[in-house]
Amino acid sequence: MGGFSFRLEKVLHYRAHLEKKVRLQLGEAVTRLKDQESLIRHLNSRRAGAAQGLAEERSRGISVGRDRIHTAFLRRLTEELAEAHGELEKRRERLELLKSLLRLAAMKKKSLESLKEEQLRRFIEKAERMEQKLLDEFVVTRRERQNP
């Protein structure tokens, strides 16, 4: 009786590869999400500083042209923040999709691993039965030789 071989070993390796690939993509998605959150914090801080600066200048008196420049800058920062929040939402959705894909890939790999373990268990049981059968035959043959 030869050694144990799992017919679907290549499929199992492929599924493990897919799981690893999705896990790496998930890590990259988490990094991109954190980067986007950092950008939003930076834009919020910048906008708050610009709004405070405009308020201070208005309290001291500001020209109409300068006020328009500050207002346009604040409007642009607000637009950038809206775009950044939209991108953040897309990245969150991507992250959730990758989490689902990872769960699915892990489940598929685990099902093959379970099948492999079950087949190995059956192989070992069969080998033990064959070994016991050979030992029994050996004992019977030996007794027959001793008692003609």
C-alpha positions in Angstrom: 0.0 0.0 0.0 1.5 3.3 -1.1 1.6 6.5 0.9 -1.3 8.9 1.3 -1.9 11.4 -1.5 -4.7 13.9 -1.7 -6.0 14.2 -5.2 -7.1 17.8 -4.7 -3.8 19.0 -3.2 -3.2 21.5 -6.1 -6.7 22.9 -5.7 -6.0 23.2 -1.9 -2.7 25.1 -2.6 -4.5 27.3 -5.1 -7.3 28.1 -2.6 -4.6 28.9 0.0 -2.9 31.2 -2.5 -6.3 33.0 -3.2 -6.9 33.4 0.5 -3.4 34.9 1.0 -3.9 37.2 -2.0 -7.2 38.5 -0.6 -5.7 38.9 2.8 -2.9 41.1 1.3 -5.5 43.1 -0.6 -7.4 43.6 2.6 -4.3 44.9 4.4 -3.7 47.3 1.6 -7.4 48.5 1.7 -7.0 49.1 5.5 -3.9 51.2 4.8 -5.7 53.2 2.1 -8.7 53.7 4.4 -6.5 55.0 7.2 -4.7 57.3 4.7 -8.0 58.7 3.6 -9.1 59.3 7.2 -5.8 61.1 7.8 -6.4 63.3 4.8 -9.9 64.2 6.0 -8.5 65.1 9.4 -5.9 67.3 7.7 -8.5 69.0 5.5 -10.7 69.6 8.5 -7.9 71.2 10.4 -6.9 73.3 7.5 -10.5 74.4 6.9 -10.9 75.3 10.6 -7.7 77.3 10.6 -8.7 79.1 7.4 -12.2 79.9 8.8 -10.6 81.2 12.0 -8.2 83.3 10.1 -11.0 84.8 8.0 -13.1 85.5 11.1 -10.1 87.3 12.7 -9.4 89.4 9.5 -13.1 90.3 9.3 -13.1 91.5 12.9 -10.2 93.8 12.1 -11.7 94.9 8.8 -10.9 93.2 5.5 -11.1 94.3 1.9 -13.8 92.9 -0.3 -11.3 91.3 -2.7 -9.4 89.6 0.2 -12.7 88.4 1.7 -13.7 86.8 -1.7 -10.3 85.1 -1.9 -10.7 83.7 1.7 -14.3 82.7 0.9 -13.3 80.9 -2.3 -10.5 79.1 -0.5 -12.9 77.9 2.2 -15.4 76.8 -0.5 -12.7 74.9 -2.2 -11.6 73.2 1.0 -15.3 72.3 1.7 -15.5 70.7 -1.8 -12.3 68.8 -1.2 -13.7 67.5 2.1 -16.9 66.4 0.4 -14.8 64.6 -2.3 -12.6 63.0 0.4 -15.7 61.8 2.3 -17.0 60.3 -0.9 -13.7 58.5 -1.5 -13.7 57.4 2.2 -17.1 55.8 1.7 -15.9 54.0 -1.4 -12.9 52.7 0.5 -15.1 51.4 3.3 -17.3 49.6 0.8 -14.2 48.1 -0.8 -13.0 47.0 2.6 -16.3 45.3 3.4 -16.2 43.5 0.1 -12.7 42.3 0.7 -13.7 41.0 4.2 -16.5 39.1 2.6 -14.2 37.7 -0.1 -11.7 36.7 2.6 -14.4 34.8 4.6 -15.5 33.0 1.5 -11.9 32.1 0.5 -11.1 30.9 4.0 -14.3 28.8 4.0 -13.5 27.2 0.7 -10.0 26.4 1.8 -11.2 25.0 5.1 -13.7 22.7 3.4 -10.9 21.2 1.4 -8.6 20.9 4.4 -11.4 19.1 6.2 -11.9 16.7 3.3 -8.1 16.1 3.2 -8.1 15.3 7.0 -11.0 13.0 6.6 -9.4 11.1 3.7 -6.1 10.9 5.7 -8.0 9.5 8.7 -9.7 6.8 6.4 -6.3 6.0 4.8 -4.7 5.5 8.3 -7.7 3.3 9.4 -7.4 1.2 6.3 -3.6 0.8 6.7 -4.1 -0.2 10.3 -6.7 -2.8 9.3 -4.4 -4.2 6.6 -1.5 -4.3 9.0 -3.6 -6.1 11.6 -4.8 -8.5 8.9 -1.2 -9.3 7.9 -0.2 -9.9 11.5 -3.2 -12.2 12.0 -2.3 -14.1 8.8 1.3 -14.4 10.0 0.2 -15.8 13.4 -2.1 -18.3 11.7 0.6 -19.4 9.2 3.1 -19.8 12.1 0.7 -21.9 14.1 -0.1 -24.1 11.1 3.7 -24.7 10.7 4.1 -25.6 14.3 1.0 -27.9 14.4 1.0 -30.0 11.3 
